[in-house]
Amino acid sequence: MMEEGWAKDNQLVLQRQLKEEISLFRMKTLEKALYLEIKGLKRGGRSAYSIIKEEYSLKGSRQTVLNKVKALYEDKVSCLRDAYEKELEDAR
């Protein structure tokens, strides 16, 4: 009975981590798409610039927004890495 509770808690933690990792992957993909837009590559639909500005409430030129989203990504990765390390230590 105790193992069922642990397994369910573990599954919830893994689901939360997966959502965070997907969010980070999307952010990195948008960052790279914006970089390519700055270099001159065109794409159909909305620009990565407009998507990033809307989703992350950033303002400025394309280069400024690119720099800000890079910093935001690095900050989120750092926080997520710290949380994973803490969970590993707590599990020991």
HURANOR-V257186 format. One record per helix or strand. SS is the DSSP state (H for helix, E for strand). FROM is the first residue (numbers start at 1). TO is the last residue. If there is no record, write none. Layout:
ss: [SS:SS]
from: [FROM:FROM]
to: [TO:TO]
//
This chain:
ss: [H:H:H]
from: [2:48:62]
to: [39:56:91]
//
